[in-house]
Amino acid sequence: MAGETRPFFKKIIIKYQFRKGDKMSIKLIVFDLDGTLLDIEHKLQEKTIKAVKKVREKGIRTMVATGRMYCSAKPHTKLLEMVDPIITYNGALVIDPKDEKELFHAPIPFEIADEITKMVVQNGYHLQLYIDDNLYVAEKNKYTDTYYDIAGIEANYVGRLDEFLAEEPTKMLIIEEDENKQVEIKNFLKANFEDKIELSSSYPSFVEITKKDISKAVPLKKIAAKFDIKQEEVMAFGDGLNDLKMIEWAGTGIAMQNAHPELQEHADATAHNHDDLGIARYLKHYFNLDIEIENKK
């Protein structure tokens, strides 16, 4: 959701002037993928890859924090040559890309996941279960086709999910395009599980469920502490409500121009649209990177 041109540029200018003396204090930059690093076709542009690598040449660590599965994020993190932990499933799973070992995992307790699954199946909503970095759905439909276009992951079709579920899922995703039905789903989940789960959304039609008190910010805090990096030395970029807690926690939180309005309200600054090399442009300006980028579209 792009903002108007005048306030967008005003916010950027104020940010750069305010932080000019603190640029080299940044020691860790965390990027969301969809709607942030990736363009509208869910691909990485060469300029974006180059900018991220140029930042690392300055001794700054770079990470990805996404709602995606690890196997879905991996092709992009490989292109970016990421070596630091990769935060996936909105913070529920962290993987070391060097050896692909699990560093952190907080799945949804089985009893809670089982009850939610039964409710969703009984009401005929589309549900996706993520177990051991595999995707399970009842059947192939328009939602699985759309998800494949976004994530590039083929689902496992297993029939009734309330009969299939036997393990704790890392994440659950309900996809519903009807806004009224989405409100009903969220209200039910909040009324019955508010103290047991976290709700977030990376796309308008997504209702994403993780374990209580899990967000991208949770493992990010642990990783920063492990690297002896202070909160004010962390910069984070995002566009969706699943990035909100991460953006709020980071010393410098940047919302994309296409970000959800609520995220923009809580961010310290705004970067250009993700489909207009937003990350590359921001990093080039902020860190004075030697990269040629054409004028914005």
C-alpha beads as a LAMMPS data file, in Angstrom:
LAMMPS data file: protein, C-alpha beads

297 atoms
296 bonds

1 atom types
1 bond types

-500.0 500.0 xlo xhi
-500.0 500.0 ylo yhi
-500.0 500.0 zlo zhi

Masses

1 110.0

Atoms # bond

1 1 1 0.000 0.000 0.000
2 1 1 2.076 2.845 -1.266
3 1 1 1.923 6.168 0.535
4 1 1 1.635 9.527 -1.136
5 1 1 4.826 10.913 -2.648
6 1 1 5.170 14.057 -0.520
7 1 1 5.011 12.456 2.989
8 1 1 7.141 9.547 1.771
9 1 1 10.062 11.762 0.777
10 1 1 9.643 13.947 3.839
11 1 1 9.936 10.937 6.120
12 1 1 13.003 9.608 4.330
13 1 1 14.826 12.963 4.509
14 1 1 14.113 13.393 8.207
15 1 1 15.328 9.878 8.903
16 1 1 18.597 10.269 7.049
17 1 1 19.382 13.572 8.698
18 1 1 18.569 12.240 12.161
19 1 1 20.600 9.058 11.833
20 1 1 23.493 10.395 9.780
21 1 1 25.957 10.265 12.655
22 1 1 24.853 6.773 13.696
23 1 1 25.190 4.931 10.381
24 1 1 28.240 2.916 11.324
25 1 1 26.676 1.867 14.657
26 1 1 24.503 -0.667 12.807
27 1 1 25.939 -4.164 13.273
28 1 1 23.021 -6.356 12.180
29 1 1 20.374 -5.901 9.474
30 1 1 17.338 -8.180 9.312
31 1 1 15.180 -8.432 6.191
32 1 1 11.730 -9.833 5.605
33 1 1 11.374 -11.595 2.227
34 1 1 7.972 -11.173 0.531
35 1 1 6.996 -7.549 0.053
36 1 1 10.430 -6.447 1.257
37 1 1 13.525 -8.052 -0.279
38 1 1 11.571 -9.752 -3.069
39 1 1 9.854 -7.950 -5.938
40 1 1 6.215 -8.351 -6.931
41 1 1 7.058 -11.614 -8.730
42 1 1 8.641 -12.954 -5.516
43 1 1 12.129 -12.766 -6.971
44 1 1 15.405 -11.153 -5.918
45 1 1 16.710 -8.426 -8.192
46 1 1 20.463 -8.316 -8.898
47 1 1 20.757 -4.807 -7.432
48 1 1 19.183 -6.017 -4.200
49 1 1 21.584 -8.944 -3.943
50 1 1 24.524 -6.644 -4.627
51 1 1 23.419 -4.110 -2.003
52 1 1 23.083 -6.769 0.705
53 1 1 26.538 -8.152 -0.113
54 1 1 28.050 -4.647 -0.134
55 1 1 26.664 -4.061 3.358
56 1 1 28.305 -7.275 4.576
57 1 1 31.615 -6.071 3.156
58 1 1 31.376 -3.280 5.734
59 1 1 31.374 -5.888 8.492
60 1 1 27.626 -5.776 9.109
61 1 1 25.797 -9.060 9.668
62 1 1 22.701 -9.723 7.553
63 1 1 19.789 -12.048 8.255
64 1 1 16.416 -13.030 6.834
65 1 1 13.302 -13.230 9.023
66 1 1 10.287 -14.567 7.145
67 1 1 6.922 -16.209 7.587
68 1 1 7.951 -18.721 4.932
69 1 1 9.040 -22.301 5.415
70 1 1 12.796 -22.817 5.554
71 1 1 12.738 -24.819 2.300
72 1 1 10.876 -21.925 0.648
73 1 1 13.278 -19.276 1.953
74 1 1 16.415 -21.266 1.161
75 1 1 16.695 -20.470 -2.584
76 1 1 16.697 -16.755 -1.752
77 1 1 19.075 -16.956 1.204
78 1 1 21.492 -18.943 -0.963
79 1 1 21.458 -16.233 -3.631
80 1 1 22.136 -13.693 -0.884
81 1 1 24.926 -15.941 0.488
82 1 1 23.513 -15.648 3.995
83 1 1 25.617 -17.318 6.693
84 1 1 23.853 -16.103 9.841
85 1 1 20.738 -17.819 11.307
86 1 1 17.581 -17.768 9.206
87 1 1 14.339 -17.010 11.054
88 1 1 11.362 -18.781 9.468
89 1 1 7.670 -19.432 10.235
90 1 1 7.329 -15.961 11.817
91 1 1 9.928 -16.850 14.431
92 1 1 8.866 -20.406 15.274
93 1 1 11.861 -22.056 13.584
94 1 1 15.464 -20.878 13.229
95 1 1 17.960 -22.702 11.036
96 1 1 21.718 -22.337 10.688
97 1 1 22.245 -22.153 6.902
98 1 1 25.842 -23.387 7.172
99 1 1 24.867 -26.910 8.291
100 1 1 21.046 -26.625 8.232
101 1 1 20.817 -27.572 11.889
102 1 1 17.843 -26.449 13.955
103 1 1 18.779 -23.706 16.402
104 1 1 15.326 -22.928 17.781
105 1 1 11.891 -24.496 17.390
106 1 1 8.646 -23.575 19.142
107 1 1 5.756 -25.565 17.629
108 1 1 2.096 -25.196 18.549
109 1 1 1.120 -27.630 21.348
110 1 1 -0.741 -30.607 19.883
111 1 1 -3.927 -30.209 21.940
112 1 1 -4.352 -26.621 20.736
113 1 1 -3.501 -27.419 17.116
114 1 1 -5.880 -30.387 17.147
115 1 1 -8.792 -28.307 18.449
116 1 1 -8.194 -25.529 15.925
117 1 1 -7.908 -28.049 13.083
118 1 1 -11.239 -29.634 13.990
119 1 1 -12.930 -26.217 14.087
120 1 1 -11.527 -25.218 10.707
121 1 1 -12.468 -28.505 9.040
122 1 1 -16.004 -28.418 10.469
123 1 1 -16.522 -24.923 9.068
124 1 1 -15.057 -25.688 5.650
125 1 1 -12.171 -23.222 5.710
126 1 1 -8.895 -23.805 3.911
127 1 1 -6.165 -24.841 6.349
128 1 1 -2.454 -25.496 5.846
129 1 1 -0.338 -27.399 8.363
130 1 1 3.452 -27.105 8.527
131 1 1 5.231 -30.078 10.088
132 1 1 8.977 -30.822 9.802
133 1 1 9.251 -28.157 7.097
134 1 1 6.649 -29.922 4.967
135 1 1 3.297 -28.484 3.892
136 1 1 0.092 -30.494 4.324
137 1 1 -3.382 -29.648 3.026
138 1 1 -6.596 -31.579 2.516
139 1 1 -6.785 -31.181 -1.253
140 1 1 -5.567 -29.175 -4.213
141 1 1 -7.555 -25.985 -4.822
142 1 1 -7.201 -22.324 -5.799
143 1 1 -5.550 -21.534 -2.473
144 1 1 -2.817 -24.151 -2.905
145 1 1 -2.224 -22.865 -6.440
146 1 1 -1.870 -19.295 -5.170
147 1 1 0.430 -20.401 -2.378
148 1 1 2.609 -22.277 -4.838
149 1 1 2.918 -19.130 -6.949
150 1 1 4.128 -17.239 -3.866
151 1 1 6.286 -19.778 -2.071
152 1 1 7.213 -22.242 -4.807
153 1 1 6.329 -25.174 -2.569
154 1 1 4.129 -28.095 -3.599
155 1 1 1.785 -29.253 -0.847
156 1 1 1.183 -32.810 0.319
157 1 1 -2.507 -33.689 -0.192
158 1 1 -3.630 -35.863 2.712
159 1 1 -7.417 -35.645 2.921
160 1 1 -9.143 -34.644 6.162
161 1 1 -6.634 -32.734 8.253
162 1 1 -8.488 -33.455 11.504
163 1 1 -7.791 -37.139 10.892
164 1 1 -4.247 -36.576 9.605
165 1 1 -2.790 -34.392 12.365
166 1 1 -0.664 -36.436 14.781
167 1 1 2.252 -34.090 15.560
168 1 1 2.800 -30.549 16.758
169 1 1 2.821 -28.192 13.761
170 1 1 5.356 -25.383 13.517
171 1 1 2.688 -23.104 12.064
172 1 1 -0.916 -23.195 10.884
173 1 1 -2.330 -21.032 8.123
174 1 1 -5.970 -20.345 7.316
175 1 1 -6.556 -18.680 3.952
176 1 1 -9.847 -16.819 3.562
177 1 1 -10.489 -14.049 1.023
178 1 1 -13.890 -13.008 2.375
179 1 1 -13.253 -10.233 4.919
180 1 1 -16.382 -10.967 6.950
181 1 1 -15.472 -14.635 7.295
182 1 1 -11.934 -13.656 8.182
183 1 1 -13.258 -11.507 11.014
184 1 1 -15.342 -14.462 12.234
185 1 1 -12.274 -16.727 12.187
186 1 1 -10.106 -14.241 14.077
187 1 1 -12.822 -13.526 16.638
188 1 1 -13.304 -17.245 17.287
189 1 1 -9.577 -17.840 17.674
190 1 1 -9.169 -14.860 19.988
191 1 1 -12.169 -15.856 22.077
192 1 1 -11.045 -19.456 22.514
193 1 1 -7.254 -19.410 22.229
194 1 1 -6.056 -15.855 22.884
195 1 1 -3.766 -16.928 25.738
196 1 1 -2.458 -19.941 23.798
197 1 1 -1.573 -18.732 20.273
198 1 1 -0.238 -15.785 18.308
199 1 1 -2.094 -14.456 15.260
200 1 1 -0.368 -12.557 12.473
201 1 1 -0.647 -11.916 8.751
202 1 1 1.845 -11.571 5.920
203 1 1 -0.879 -11.282 3.245
204 1 1 -4.418 -9.825 3.459
205 1 1 -6.075 -13.241 3.088
206 1 1 -3.737 -15.047 5.525
207 1 1 -4.529 -15.846 9.162
208 1 1 -1.231 -17.219 10.479
209 1 1 -1.082 -19.106 13.764
210 1 1 1.993 -19.816 15.882
211 1 1 2.643 -20.701 19.500
212 1 1 1.876 -18.067 22.126
213 1 1 4.536 -15.368 22.518
214 1 1 6.269 -16.285 19.263
215 1 1 7.190 -13.618 16.724
216 1 1 10.174 -12.751 14.568
217 1 1 11.427 -10.558 17.417
218 1 1 11.773 -13.485 19.852
219 1 1 14.649 -15.360 18.148
220 1 1 16.076 -12.078 16.846
221 1 1 16.671 -10.901 20.419
222 1 1 18.426 -14.183 21.258
223 1 1 20.606 -14.059 18.149
224 1 1 21.581 -10.429 18.695
225 1 1 22.553 -11.225 22.288
226 1 1 24.614 -14.219 21.132
227 1 1 26.544 -11.957 18.749
228 1 1 26.895 -9.315 21.503
229 1 1 24.890 -6.856 19.417
230 1 1 22.800 -4.248 21.212
231 1 1 19.183 -3.479 20.345
232 1 1 20.116 -0.025 19.025
233 1 1 22.643 -1.657 16.677
234 1 1 19.925 -3.660 14.872
235 1 1 18.137 -2.462 11.726
236 1 1 15.062 -4.319 10.455
237 1 1 12.986 -4.082 7.265
238 1 1 9.440 -5.376 6.764
239 1 1 6.026 -4.827 5.194
240 1 1 3.457 -6.998 6.957
241 1 1 1.839 -7.196 10.368
242 1 1 3.957 -10.285 11.054
243 1 1 6.925 -7.874 11.016
244 1 1 5.430 -5.482 13.570
245 1 1 7.101 -6.751 16.747
246 1 1 10.445 -7.036 14.954
247 1 1 10.186 -3.484 13.606
248 1 1 9.187 -2.180 17.031
249 1 1 12.079 -3.938 18.783
250 1 1 14.861 -3.060 16.349
251 1 1 16.826 0.097 17.069
252 1 1 16.017 1.216 13.530
253 1 1 12.773 -0.177 12.090
254 1 1 12.094 0.444 8.412
255 1 1 8.716 -0.123 6.742
256 1 1 8.455 -0.513 2.989
257 1 1 6.366 2.028 1.088
258 1 1 3.981 -0.820 0.295
259 1 1 3.729 -1.858 3.962
260 1 1 0.567 -2.219 6.007
261 1 1 -0.456 1.208 7.412
262 1 1 -0.118 0.003 11.005
263 1 1 3.458 -1.083 10.370
264 1 1 4.297 2.278 8.818
265 1 1 2.939 4.018 11.905
266 1 1 5.346 2.122 14.155
267 1 1 8.409 2.321 11.901
268 1 1 11.215 4.869 12.194
269 1 1 11.344 5.431 8.447
270 1 1 10.024 4.270 5.080
271 1 1 11.913 2.679 2.196
272 1 1 10.819 2.706 -1.448
273 1 1 8.343 0.133 -2.755
274 1 1 9.616 -3.452 -2.767
275 1 1 8.999 -3.610 -6.525
276 1 1 11.199 -0.555 -7.075
277 1 1 14.421 -1.819 -5.482
278 1 1 13.346 -0.396 -2.132
279 1 1 15.959 -2.250 -0.097
280 1 1 18.802 -1.519 -2.512
281 1 1 17.906 2.184 -2.647
282 1 1 17.710 2.528 1.132
283 1 1 20.980 0.684 1.778
284 1 1 22.765 2.631 -0.969
285 1 1 21.717 5.964 0.557
286 1 1 22.121 5.042 4.217
287 1 1 25.509 3.330 3.915
288 1 1 26.794 5.256 0.883
289 1 1 27.180 2.084 -1.188
290 1 1 28.890 2.161 -4.561
291 1 1 25.945 0.864 -6.605
292 1 1 24.358 2.327 -9.717
293 1 1 20.556 2.429 -9.454
294 1 1 18.287 4.125 -11.974
295 1 1 15.802 6.772 -10.869
296 1 1 12.642 5.430 -9.223
297 1 1 9.756 4.320 -11.424

Bonds

1 1 1 2
2 1 2 3
3 1 3 4
4 1 4 5
5 1 5 6
6 1 6 7
7 1 7 8
8 1 8 9
9 1 9 10
10 1 10 11
11 1 11 12
12 1 12 13
13 1 13 14
14 1 14 15
15 1 15 16
16 1 16 17
17 1 17 18
18 1 18 19
19 1 19 20
20 1 20 21
21 1 21 22
22 1 22 23
23 1 23 24
24 1 24 25
25 1 25 26
26 1 26 27
27 1 27 28
28 1 28 29
29 1 29 30
30 1 30 31
31 1 31 32
32 1 32 33
33 1 33 34
34 1 34 35
35 1 35 36
36 1 36 37
37 1 37 38
38 1 38 39
39 1 39 40
40 1 40 41
41 1 41 42
42 1 42 43
43 1 43 44
44 1 44 45
45 1 45 46
46 1 46 47
47 1 47 48
48 1 48 49
49 1 49 50
50 1 50 51
51 1 51 52
52 1 52 53
53 1 53 54
54 1 54 55
55 1 55 56
56 1 56 57
57 1 57 58
58 1 58 59
59 1 59 60
60 1 60 61
61 1 61 62
62 1 62 63
63 1 63 64
64 1 64 65
65 1 65 66
66 1 66 67
67 1 67 68
68 1 68 69
69 1 69 70
70 1 70 71
71 1 71 72
72 1 72 73
73 1 73 74
74 1 74 75
75 1 75 76
76 1 76 77
77 1 77 78
78 1 78 79
79 1 79 80
80 1 80 81
81 1 81 82
82 1 82 83
83 1 83 84
84 1 84 85
85 1 85 86
86 1 86 87
87 1 87 88
88 1 88 89
89 1 89 90
90 1 90 91
91 1 91 92
92 1 92 93
93 1 93 94
94 1 94 95
95 1 95 96
96 1 96 97
97 1 97 98
98 1 98 99
99 1 99 100
100 1 100 101
101 1 101 102
102 1 102 103
103 1 103 104
104 1 104 105
105 1 105 106
106 1 106 107
107 1 107 108
108 1 108 109
109 1 109 110
110 1 110 111
111 1 111 112
112 1 112 113
113 1 113 114
114 1 114 115
115 1 115 116
116 1 116 117
117 1 117 118
118 1 118 119
119 1 119 120
120 1 120 121
121 1 121 122
122 1 122 123
123 1 123 124
124 1 124 125
125 1 125 126
126 1 126 127
127 1 127 128
128 1 128 129
129 1 129 130
130 1 130 131
131 1 131 132
132 1 132 133
133 1 133 134
134 1 134 135
135 1 135 136
136 1 136 137
137 1 137 138
138 1 138 139
139 1 139 140
140 1 140 141
141 1 141 142
142 1 142 143
143 1 143 144
144 1 144 145
145 1 145 146
146 1 146 147
147 1 147 148
148 1 148 149
149 1 149 150
150 1 150 151
151 1 151 152
152 1 152 153
153 1 153 154
154 1 154 155
155 1 155 156
156 1 156 157
157 1 157 158
158 1 158 159
159 1 159 160
160 1 160 161
161 1 161 162
162 1 162 163
163 1 163 164
164 1 164 165
165 1 165 166
166 1 166 167
167 1 167 168
168 1 168 169
169 1 169 170
170 1 170 171
171 1 171 172
172 1 172 173
173 1 173 174
174 1 174 175
175 1 175 176
176 1 176 177
177 1 177 178
178 1 178 179
179 1 179 180
180 1 180 181
181 1 181 182
182 1 182 183
183 1 183 184
184 1 184 185
185 1 185 186
186 1 186 187
187 1 187 188
188 1 188 189
189 1 189 190
190 1 190 191
191 1 191 192
192 1 192 193
193 1 193 194
194 1 194 195
195 1 195 196
196 1 196 197
197 1 197 198
198 1 198 199
199 1 199 200
200 1 200 201
201 1 201 202
202 1 202 203
203 1 203 204
204 1 204 205
205 1 205 206
206 1 206 207
207 1 207 208
208 1 208 209
209 1 209 210
210 1 210 211
211 1 211 212
212 1 212 213
213 1 213 214
214 1 214 215
215 1 215 216
216 1 216 217
217 1 217 218
218 1 218 219
219 1 219 220
220 1 220 221
221 1 221 222
222 1 222 223
223 1 223 224
224 1 224 225
225 1 225 226
226 1 226 227
227 1 227 228
228 1 228 229
229 1 229 230
230 1 230 231
231 1 231 232
232 1 232 233
233 1 233 234
234 1 234 235
235 1 235 236
236 1 236 237
237 1 237 238
238 1 238 239
239 1 239 240
240 1 240 241
241 1 241 242
242 1 242 243
243 1 243 244
244 1 244 245
245 1 245 246
246 1 246 247
247 1 247 248
248 1 248 249
249 1 249 250
250 1 250 251
251 1 251 252
252 1 252 253
253 1 253 254
254 1 254 255
255 1 255 256
256 1 256 257
257 1 257 258
258 1 258 259
259 1 259 260
260 1 260 261
261 1 261 262
262 1 262 263
263 1 263 264
264 1 264 265
265 1 265 266
266 1 266 267
267 1 267 268
268 1 268 269
269 1 269 270
270 1 270 271
271 1 271 272
272 1 272 273
273 1 273 274
274 1 274 275
275 1 275 276
276 1 276 277
277 1 277 278
278 1 278 279
279 1 279 280
280 1 280 281
281 1 281 282
282 1 282 283
283 1 283 284
284 1 284 285
285 1 285 286
286 1 286 287
287 1 287 288
288 1 288 289
289 1 289 290
290 1 290 291
291 1 291 292
292 1 292 293
293 1 293 294
294 1 294 295
295 1 295 296
296 1 296 297
